[in-house]
């Protein structure tokens, strides 16, 4: 299995600062969350652009998120015909967009893909400057990108996993 290099985020100074801030908030509110998306791929050494931070949150913590998110300037993205996520918020912190996906779900030809939750949401926890960062598994994001038909990301992950 490929390993994650959490300190690769040092190359992205503002992303790192923002990740630590949002992780601290999520952790202090006892929210079950995991880091995913392009930043996750980047930390595994995949050459990809990191434009934002993608956080998957267990649907059972929706009330906890609702209580702290009001202090941020947020945009709620409504469900679409394909993206059935319970709540999707984008907040901006330090000029970095953070997507908070609560109950991440995608409609596929085979039915509804539901991102793992509970104890399966995060694959591992690592420390970044003494802040716990919950990491989603690369395999779960391979499944999510497959469901989203993000072929470019699927190919990048498959290439790494060979």
Secondary structure, 3 states (H helix, E strand, C coil): CCCCCHHHHHHCHHHHHHHHHHHHHHHHCCCCEEEEHHHHHHHCCCCCCCCEEEEEECHHHHHHHHHHHCCCCEEEECCCCCECCCEEEEEEECCEEEEEEECCEEEECCEEEECCCHHHCCCEEEEECCEEEEECCHHHHHHHHHHCCCHHHHHHHHHHHC
